[in-house]
Amino acid sequence: MNKIAEFIKRERKKAGLTQEEFALRAGLGLRFVRELEQGKSTVRLDKVNQALSMFGMEAVPGPIDREELLLDDW
């Protein structure tokens, strides 16, 4: 699971929200939230940022951690 997926799931649970409640409050579809938390690699960045904004965060371009990428492939 990728870092964003882990973060969203952890913070949603900390907030005491089900996936359904989180999707409704964030203005996202339940299917999207489920796929995001499962680490689906092809999700729309605007929707990812919509979800992250619930926790005061935003995904921004940055350097790739190559070592982490290699570990995620195993």
C-alpha positions in Angstrom: 0.0 0.0 0.0 1.4 3.4 -0.8 2.0 6.2 1.7 -1.1 8.3 0.6 -3.4 5.3 0.9 -2.0 4.5 4.4 -2.3 8.1 5.5 -5.9 8.5 4.3 -7.0 5.2 5.9 -5.3 5.9 9.2 -6.6 9.5 9.5 -10.1 8.5 8.5 -10.2 5.9 11.2 -8.7 8.3 13.7 -11.5 10.7 12.9 -14.0 7.8 13.5 -15.4 7.9 10.0 -16.5 4.9 7.9 -15.5 4.9 4.3 -19.1 5.9 3.4 -19.1 8.8 5.9 -15.7 10.0 4.7 -16.7 9.8 1.0 -19.9 11.9 1.7 -18.0 14.5 3.8 -15.2 14.8 1.2 -17.6 15.0 -1.7 -16.2 11.8 -3.3 -17.6 8.5 -4.4 -17.4 5.5 -2.2 -15.8 3.5 -4.9 -13.1 6.1 -5.3 -12.4 6.1 -1.5 -12.2 2.3 -1.5 -9.8 2.2 -4.4 -7.7 5.0 -3.0 -7.3 3.2 0.4 -6.4 0.0 -1.4 -3.6 1.8 -3.1 -4.9 1.7 -6.7 -2.1 3.2 -8.8 -4.4 5.0 -11.3 -6.4 7.5 -9.4 -7.1 11.1 -10.3 -4.8 13.5 -8.5 -7.5 16.1 -8.1 -9.6 13.6 -6.2 -6.7 12.5 -4.2 -6.1 16.1 -3.2 -9.8 16.5 -2.4 -9.5 13.5 0.0 -6.2 14.8 1.5 -7.7 18.3 2.0 -10.0 16.8 4.7 -6.8 16.4 6.8 -5.2 19.7 5.8 -2.8 18.0 3.3 -2.1 18.1 -0.4 -0.1 15.9 -2.8 2.6 18.0 -4.5 5.4 17.1 -7.0 8.6 16.0 -5.4 11.6 13.7 -5.9 10.9 10.0 -6.1 12.4 7.8 -3.4 13.8 5.1 -5.7 14.6 2.7 -2.9 11.0 2.8 -1.7 9.8 2.2 -5.2 11.9 -0.9 -5.5 10.7 -2.2 -2.1 7.0 -1.5 -3.1 7.5 -3.8 -6.2 8.3 -6.8 -4.1 
